[in-house]
């Protein structure tokens, strides 16, 4: 099954920009638990908002807000 390309599109939930990048994991919790959950921290290059994305084999599953 082929998924639409916008399913893989990552966007900042705060400002709507698509200029986001992977951010470094900080702390024991992020370094030990996040890899098990396939959760990755991302940061918006436009507004510096930090968020978590749960990445699955079908693309971005969920965005969570984090500051």
KOLKEPA-868363 format. One record per atom (N, C-alpha, C): atom name; x, y, z negated. Coordinates in nm, 2 decimals. Layout:
<atom "CA", <X, Y, Z>> ...
This chain:
<atom "N", <0.08, -0.12, 0.00>> <atom "CA", <0.00, 0.00, 0.00>> <atom "C", <0.09, 0.12, 0.00>> <atom "N", <0.06, 0.22, 0.09>> <atom "CA", <0.14, 0.34, 0.09>> <atom "C", <0.06, 0.45, 0.02>> <atom "N", <0.13, 0.52, -0.07>> <atom "CA", <0.07, 0.63, -0.14>> <atom "C", <0.09, 0.76, -0.08>> <atom "N", <0.00, 0.85, -0.09>> <atom "CA", <0.02, 0.99, -0.03>> <atom "C", <0.14, 1.05, -0.09>> <atom "N", <0.21, 1.14, -0.01>> <atom "CA", <0.33, 1.20, -0.06>> <atom "C", <0.31, 1.30, -0.17>> <atom "N", <0.19, 1.36, -0.19>> <atom "CA", <0.16, 1.45, -0.30>> <atom "C", <0.15, 1.38, -0.43>> <atom "N", <0.14, 1.24, -0.43>> <atom "CA", <0.13, 1.16, -0.55>> <atom "C", <0.27, 1.17, -0.62>> <atom "N", <0.38, 1.19, -0.54>> <atom "CA", <0.51, 1.19, -0.60>> <atom "C", <0.56, 1.33, -0.63>> <atom "N", <0.47, 1.43, -0.59>> <atom "CA", <0.51, 1.57, -0.61>> <atom "C", <0.51, 1.61, -0.76>> <atom "N", <0.62, 1.66, -0.80>> <atom "CA", <0.63, 1.71, -0.94>> <atom "C", <0.61, 1.86, -0.95>> <atom "N", <0.53, 1.90, -1.04>> <atom "CA", <0.50, 2.04, -1.05>> <atom "C", <0.49, 2.08, -1.20>> <atom "N", <0.54, 2.21, -1.23>> <atom "CA", <0.54, 2.26, -1.37>> <atom "C", <0.39, 2.28, -1.41>> <atom "N", <0.35, 2.22, -1.52>> <atom "CA", <0.21, 2.25, -1.56>> <atom "C", <0.19, 2.39, -1.62>> <atom "N", <0.30, 2.46, -1.65>> <atom "CA", <0.29, 2.59, -1.71>> <atom "C", <0.27, 2.70, -1.60>> <atom "N", <0.36, 2.70, -1.50>> <atom "CA", <0.36, 2.81, -1.40>> <atom "C", <0.32, 2.76, -1.26>> <atom "N", <0.32, 2.63, -1.24>> <atom "CA", <0.28, 2.57, -1.11>> <atom "C", <0.39, 2.56, -1.01>> <atom "N", <0.52, 2.60, -1.05>> <atom "CA", <0.63, 2.59, -0.96>> <atom "C", <0.67, 2.45, -0.93>> <atom "N", <0.72, 2.42, -0.81>> <atom "CA", <0.77, 2.29, -0.78>> <atom "C", <0.92, 2.28, -0.79>> <atom "N", <0.98, 2.39, -0.85>> <atom "CA", <1.13, 2.39, -0.87>> <atom "C", <1.16, 2.34, -1.01>> <atom "N", <1.15, 2.21, -1.02>> <atom "CA", <1.19, 2.14, -1.15>> <atom "C", <1.30, 2.05, -1.13>> <atom "N", <1.38, 2.02, -1.24>> <atom "CA", <1.49, 1.93, -1.23>> <atom "C", <1.49, 1.85, -1.36>> <atom "N", <1.56, 1.73, -1.35>> <atom "CA", <1.58, 1.65, -1.47>> <atom "C", <1.66, 1.73, -1.57>> <atom "N", <1.62, 1.72, -1.70>> <atom "CA", <1.70, 1.78, -1.81>> <atom "C", <1.76, 1.67, -1.89>> <atom "N", <1.86, 1.71, -1.97>> <atom "CA", <1.93, 1.62, -2.05>> <atom "C", <1.84, 1.57, -2.17>> <atom "N", <1.86, 1.45, -2.21>> <atom "CA", <1.79, 1.39, -2.33>> <atom "C", <1.86, 1.44, -2.45>> <atom "N", <1.78, 1.49, -2.55>> <atom "CA", <1.84, 1.53, -2.67>> <atom "C", <1.79, 1.45, -2.79>> <atom "N", <1.88, 1.42, -2.88>> <atom "CA", <1.83, 1.35, -3.00>> <atom "C", <1.82, 1.20, -2.99>> <atom "N", <1.82, 1.14, -3.10>> <atom "CA", <1.81, 0.99, -3.11>> <atom "C", <1.68, 0.94, -3.05>> <atom "N", <1.57, 1.00, -3.08>> <atom "CA", <1.44, 0.96, -3.03>> <atom "C", <1.44, 0.96, -2.88>> <atom "N", <1.48, 1.07, -2.82>> <atom "CA", <1.47, 1.08, -2.67>> <atom "C", <1.57, 0.98, -2.61>> <atom "N", <1.68, 0.95, -2.67>> <atom "CA", <1.78, 0.86, -2.61>> <atom "C", <1.75, 0.72, -2.63>> <atom "N", <1.67, 0.68, -2.73>> <atom "CA", <1.64, 0.54, -2.76>> <atom "C", <1.50, 0.50, -2.71>> <atom "N", <1.40, 0.58, -2.73>> <atom "CA", <1.27, 0.55, -2.70>> <atom "C", <1.23, 0.58, -2.56>> <atom "N", <1.27, 0.70, -2.51>> <atom "CA", <1.22, 0.74, -2.38>> <atom "C", <1.26, 0.64, -2.26>> <atom "N", <1.38, 0.58, -2.27>> <atom "CA", <1.42, 0.49, -2.16>> <atom "C", <1.32, 0.37, -2.15>> <atom "N", <1.28, 0.32, -2.27>> <atom "CA", <1.19, 0.21, -2.27>> <atom "C", <1.05, 0.25, -2.21>> <atom "N", <1.01, 0.37, -2.23>> <atom "CA", <0.88, 0.42, -2.18>> <atom "C", <0.89, 0.48, -2.04>> <atom "N", <1.00, 0.48, -1.98>> <atom "CA", <1.03, 0.54, -1.85>> <atom "C", <0.99, 0.69, -1.85>> <atom "N", <1.02, 0.75, -1.96>> <atom "CA", <0.99, 0.90, -1.98>> <atom "C", <1.12, 0.98, -1.96>> <atom "N", <1.10, 1.08, -1.88>> <atom "CA", <1.22, 1.16, -1.85>> <atom "C", <1.19, 1.31, -1.88>> <atom "N", <1.28, 1.38, -1.94>> <atom "CA", <1.26, 1.52, -1.96>> <atom "C", <1.29, 1.60, -1.83>> <atom "N", <1.21, 1.70, -1.80>> <atom "CA", <1.23, 1.78, -1.69>> <atom "C", <1.22, 1.93, -1.73>> <atom "N", <1.29, 2.02, -1.66>> <atom "CA", <1.28, 2.16, -1.69>> <atom "C", <1.25, 2.24, -1.56>> <atom "N", <1.16, 2.33, -1.57>> <atom "CA", <1.12, 2.42, -1.46>> <atom "C", <1.24, 2.52, -1.44>> <atom "N", <1.28, 2.54, -1.32>> <atom "CA", <1.39, 2.64, -1.30>> <atom "C", <1.34, 2.78, -1.29>> <atom "N", <1.21, 2.79, -1.28>> <atom "CA", <1.15, 2.93, -1.26>> <atom "C", <1.11, 2.98, -1.40>> <atom "N", <1.05, 2.91, -1.49>> <atom "CA", <1.00, 2.96, -1.62>> <atom "C", <1.08, 2.89, -1.74>> <atom "N", <1.16, 2.80, -1.72>> <atom "CA", <1.24, 2.73, -1.82>> <atom "C", <1.15, 2.64, -1.91>> <atom "N", <1.03, 2.61, -1.87>> <atom "CA", <0.94, 2.53, -1.95>> <atom "C", <1.00, 2.38, -1.94>> <atom "N", <1.00, 2.32, -2.06>> <atom "CA", <1.05, 2.18, -2.07>> <atom "C", <0.93, 2.09, -2.08>> <atom "N", <0.93, 1.97, -2.01>> <atom "CA", <0.82, 1.88, -2.01>> <atom "C", <0.87, 1.74, -1.99>> <atom "N", <0.78, 1.65, -2.03>> <atom "CA", <0.81, 1.50, -2.01>> <atom "C", <0.73, 1.45, -1.90>> <atom "N", <0.79, 1.36, -1.82>> <atom "CA", <0.72, 1.30, -1.71>> <atom "C", <0.74, 1.15, -1.73>> <atom "N", <0.63, 1.07, -1.73>> <atom "CA", <0.64, 0.93, -1.73>> <atom "C", <0.63, 0.88, -1.59>> <atom "N", <0.74, 0.82, -1.55>> <atom "CA", <0.76, 0.78, -1.41>> <atom "C", <0.74, 0.63, -1.40>> <atom "N", <0.65, 0.59, -1.31>> <atom "CA", <0.62, 0.45, -1.28>> <atom "C", <0.65, 0.42, -1.14>> <atom "N", <0.62, 0.30, -1.10>> <atom "CA", <0.65, 0.26, -0.97>> <atom "C", <0.56, 0.32, -0.87>> <atom "N", <0.45, 0.38, -0.91>> <atom "CA", <0.36, 0.45, -0.82>> <atom "C", <0.38, 0.60, -0.83>> <atom "N", <0.49, 0.65, -0.88>> <atom "CA", <0.51, 0.80, -0.89>> <atom "C", <0.49, 0.85, -1.03>> <atom "N", <0.46, 0.98, -1.04>> <atom "CA", <0.45, 1.05, -1.17>> <atom "C", <0.31, 1.00, -1.22>> <atom "N", <0.32, 0.94, -1.34>> <atom "CA", <0.19, 0.89, -1.40>> <atom "C", <0.13, 1.00, -1.49>> <atom "N", <0.21, 1.07, -1.57>> <atom "CA", <0.15, 1.16, -1.66>> <atom "C", <0.26, 1.27, -1.69>> <atom "N", <0.21, 1.39, -1.71>> <atom "CA", <0.29, 1.50, -1.76>> <atom "C", <0.24, 1.54, -1.90>> <atom "N", <0.34, 1.56, -1.98>> <atom "CA", <0.31, 1.61, -2.12>> <atom "C", <0.38, 1.74, -2.14>> <atom "N", <0.32, 1.83, -2.21>> <atom "CA", <0.38, 1.96, -2.24>> <atom "C", <0.47, 1.95, -2.35>> <atom "N", <0.58, 2.02, -2.34>> <atom "CA", <0.68, 2.02, -2.45>> <atom "C", <0.75, 2.16, -2.44>> <atom "N", <0.78, 2.22, -2.56>> <atom "CA", <0.85, 2.34, -2.56>> <atom "C", <0.98, 2.33, -2.64>> 
